[in-house]
Amino acid sequence: MKSCYILYLIIPLPYIAYGFSGCRIPYTVIAYKEATREFASGNFSQASKLVENIRPDILYERLLDNANIAIFHSAAKNYKLSNFFFEYVVNLAEDVEPITIKEVGGSLITNEENFYYRLEDTERILIHFLMALNYLAMQLPQDALVEFRRVEKLLNKFSQLRQTKYPIIEAFRFLAAYCYFLNRDYEDSKIELKKIKRNELFKSFRSNKQLLLIVSSGIAPKKVPDPDFPFFPKYVDNFYEYSQYSVILDGQKLQPLYIIDISKILKIGLYKRLKYIKTKTLARLALKTGATILITEKKPLLGILSGLTLFGWEKPDTRSIQALPDKINIYYLSDDSNNKKAKTLLIFGDKKYQRGIKLLERMIFEKEKELNIIIERLPF
């Protein structure tokens, strides 16, 4: 009998301890929430400004919050600060704290959110990819290549581990080839292009005038309880008020060379982990069921209340990086003509009640030899 009462007292302790250990500074919480709202509204500069003085080590969900802040800064073109936060996330993810007794105890009686978030496989890949884009935007192809190599390493690791292919390989190899070319490493550039069977692009890299335009749009899917199996997580698409955008160069619409479907990548990654997630969840449910039966045999009313509490805490881990884009489109154009007349690059976006909103206007090919690297996050 006494052992049962001791059990009632001990079980909540890890959960309570875990909850109190996560206190955050009020200013940080307020600034982060305001920045999140501004980012969702497309006010990237304001979102970046609100969190520019936040230290990465004082945030509670250090991986998630810092990853989101890094994306806020990137969208506002504060690329150096963005990569500072991304690097913090990467270092933390690579040196993950061992799972503690507190976490295990809390998760056994509550849910997976008692563990510190350790990133999805696909989120780790995308973080390095976004860091590479930041370096490209800063005209630092050598640093971008370092991140593309990390992308390749993670792709090889997780593709083998999960027995799947992620639909980002061709796009990242094209960009890696371009970075090799900018570094005058022509042989490695050709090797990367050969891997994706786009050897013909090497000649265009030598053109006098080039445009590399990378456009991110939308918001990646959010992780929610699966409507059919509410104890398991599922990615569902975010719906935002826009239909499409168009890239126009001197009156001609450009088509993307590559489309990176972030939503699809995230869904593939989670699907491949579901077997592992289901095993852990079912084991936890079995433990809760056993504890409820044990207590009910001694104290029926207390057993019912304990069961309701234990199963009431049960829910899937729906944490994820919320600021990722839905899609990243890569446009590439080269021009060997001697035409010295500048061209006008425009991006028009359509929203629910507005058509043809001008989102970007840039004069390009103004000089005899010119390389334009433009990276944009659209405000929808």
N, C-alpha and C positions, 0 to 999 in steps of 0.2 A: 504493500500500500504506500509506504513512504517513498519507495523508488518512483512511483507514478508521480507524486507531488514534486519530487526533485526534477523529474523529466519536464514537468510543466514549467518549472522555473528556469531550467537550463536552456531549453529550446529557443526562447526568444532572444537570449543574450547576444549571439553573433549578429543577428539582424539589427538589434538596437545599437550595438557598438558600431556596426557598419554605417548606419544612418547618421550617427552623431559625428563620425570621422569625416564626413563629406561636406562640412560647413564651408560655404564660400563667402568671400567678402561681398557685402551688399552692393557696393558700387560696381563691382565686376559683373554681378548678376544683372543689374539694371542696364548697364552699358551693352552687355552682350545681347540681351533680349531686344533692346531698341535697335541695335545694329542688324539683328535678324529680321526685324520688321522692315527696316529701310532697304535691306538687300532684296527681300521678297517684293518690294514695291519698285525695284529697279533703280533705287537711289544708291548706286554703288559707292560714290565718293563719300557720302554721308555715313554709310555703313562702315567704311574703312576708317574714317575719322573718329568714329565713336569708340573703336577698339584699338586705336593705334598705341595707346599707353598701357594696355593690359599686358601683364607678364604671363607667359605661357605656363609657368609652374604653379600658379595660384588657382587655376581652373579645376573644377571638380572632375568632369569627364574630360580628362586632359587630351586624349586622342581625338575625340569627336569635336569638342569645342575649338581646339586649336586648328584642326583641319578645316572647319567651317570658316574660322577667322582668316586662315591663309587664302581661302577662295574669295572672301570679301575683298582682301587687299589686291588679289590678282585681277578681279573684275574692275577695280578702281585704278588699275595699271601701276600699283605700288608693288612691282614685281620682286624687288629685293626684300622688302618686308614680308611678302607672301612666302618666299622661299625660306626665310628665317623661321617662320612658324611651321612650314612643312618639314623642315629639317628636324625641328624639335619632335614632331610627330613620328618621323621615321626613326630617329634614335630611340625613342621610347618604345616603338613597336618592335624594334630589333633587340631591345634589351628588356623584354617583358618581365615584369615582376612575377616571381613564382606564385602560383595560386595558394593563398593562405588558408589556414584553418577557419578564420573568420569568414572568408568568402564561401568556402565549402559548406560550413555550418549554416550560413545565411541562405545559400541557394537551395539547400536540401529542404528547408521548411518554407521557402518563399518561391523564388524563381531564378532564372539565369541572369537577371539584371543585378543580382547581388555580386556578380563578378565584374571587375573592371573590364571595360570594353576593349577588345584586342584586335579590332578591325577584321572585316571580311577579306578574303584573299584578293578579290577584285578591287577593293578599296585601296589596298596597298599598291597594286599595279597602277591604278589611276593616279595616285598621289605622285609617284615618280614621273608619270607621263605629264602631269600638269606642271611639275617642277621643270621638266625639260622645255615645255612651252614658255614658261617664264624666262628661262635663260635665252631662248630664241628671241623673245621679244626684247631682251636687253642686248641683243647682238653678241651673244657669248656662245657660239656653236660648240666650242670645246667642252664647256660645262654642261651644255645640253646633251652632248654625247655620253657623258658620264651617267646621266639619268636614263638615257635610252638603253645603255648597257644594263643598268639595274632593272629596267622594265623587262629586257630580254631574259635576264637571270630568273626573275620571278615568274615570267610566263612559262619558262621551261620547267621550273619547279612545280608550279601548281597544275600545269597541263598534265604532267606525269602523275602527280598525286591524285588529281580528280578525274583523270582519264577523259579530258575534254580539250577543245580548242577555243580560245577566246577571240572574238571578231575584232581584234585591234592590231593584229600582227602586221598586215600589209601596210596600214597607215603609219605605224611606228617605224617600220623598215624604210619606207619612203623618206620620212623625215630624218632618220639616221643617215641615209645615203646623202641627203642634202647637206647635213651638217659635216659629214666627211668631206664633201666637195668644197664647202666653204673653208675648211681647214687645209685644203690642198692635198688631201689624202685621197687621190683619185682612184687608186686600186680598190680600197675598201668601199668607196662609194659605188663602184661598179659591182662589187661582190654583193652588196645589200640589194641593189636593183635587180641583179640576176636571181636572187632568192625569191623575188616576187614577180619575176618575168616581165620587168619593165625596163629592159636594157635601153630602149629608145630614148628614155628620159635623160640619160647622161648627156646626150648632145644638147638638149635644151638647157641643161645646167650651165653650158658655156655661152649662152646667149648674152647679148649686151644688156638687155632689159628684162628683168624678171619680177614677178609678183608672187609672193607666197602669202595667202590670206587664210587665216584660221578663225572660224566663227563658231562660238559656243552659244547655244540657245536652250531655252526651257529649263525645267527643274527635273532632276532625276526622280525615279519613283520612290515612294516612301514605303517603309517596312511596317506592316500591320499584322494583326492576328488573321490567319487564314479563315475566311468565312465558313468554310466546310469543316476545318479542323482547327478550332480556335486556340489550341495549345501550341500550334506551330506557326512560325512567321512566314510572311509572304510579301513580295514586292508588288505594289499596285501603282499604276501610272498616276502621275499628278496631272490635273487638268488646269490649264492656264488659258487666259483669254487672248489667244492669238491663233491665227490660222497658218501663216507662213511668212517667210521673208524672201526677198529677191536681191541678188547681187548683180548690179548693172555696170558695165564698163563701156562708156561712150555709146550708150543706147542698146548694147547687146547684153543679153542675160547670160551669166556664167553658170556652168554646171560644176558641182563639186567633183574633184578627183577622187576623194574618199569621204565616206560618211561613217563616223564612229558612233555607233548606237550605244550610249552609256547605259540606258535602261536595259537593253538586251544583255549586255555584259554582266550587270549586277544580278539579273534574274538567273542567268546561267550559273553564276558563282554560288548563289544561295541554293539553287536546285541540287547542285552537286554536293552540297554539305548537308542536305536534309536527312539523309540516312543517319548521320552522326548525331544530328540534333534530335531526331525522333528517339534514338536509343537512350540518350541522356534524359529526355523528357519522360519517357515511359518508365524508366528506372526510378525517377523522382516521384512519379505518381504512384508507383507500386509501394515505395517507402511510406508515402503519406497515407495510403490506404491501410498498410499494415499498422502504422502508429495509431490511426483512428480506431481500428478494430481492437487493438490492445487496450486502449483507454476505455472504449465503450464497454468492454467486458467487465471492467472494474466499476466504472461510473458512467452509466448510459447517457445521462444528460450532458455531462462534461465531455464525453466522447463525441456526441453530436456537435456540440459547440466547437470542439477542437477540429473536427473534420471540416466544418463550415469555414473555419478560419484558415486552415491549411490549404484547402482547395480554393478558397477565395483569393489567396495570395498567388495562386498559380496563373501564370501568363507567359507568352513567348517573349523572347528578347527582340524588341522592335527598334533597337537603337541603330542608327546609321548616319553617315555623313549626309546632311540634308541639303547642302548648297551645291552639290555636283550638278553639272548641266545634264540635260536630256540627250542632246546630240552635239557632236563637234564635227563641223564640215571643213574639209581642207580643199582650198582652191589653189591651183597653180597655173601660171601663165608665163610664157616667155615670148620675146619679140626681138627678132634679129634685124628688123627694118631700120633704115636710117632716118625715119620720120622723127623730127625733133619736136613735133607738137605734143604737148602734154595731154594725157587722157584723164577723164573724170571717172573716178570710182565711187559708186553710190551703193548704199544698202538701204532698202525700203522694207519696212515691216508693216504687217496688217494686224490690227487688234480688233476686238469684237465690234466696236462702234466707230473705228477710225480706219481709213484705208490709205495706204501709201505714205506712212510716216517716215520721214527722212531720219535715219539713225546714224548714218556716216556719210561724209563727203570728203574725198581726198583726191588731190591732184597727183598723178603718178607718171612715170616715164618722162620727167621734165628734163633730164640730162641725157647725154649721149650714152652713158653707161650708168645703169641704176638698178639697185637691188631693193625691193620693197618687201619688208616683212611686217605684216599687219596682223595683230591678234586682238580680237574683239569678243566681249561677252555681251550679248544683246539683253536689254532690260525686260525680257519676258521669257 
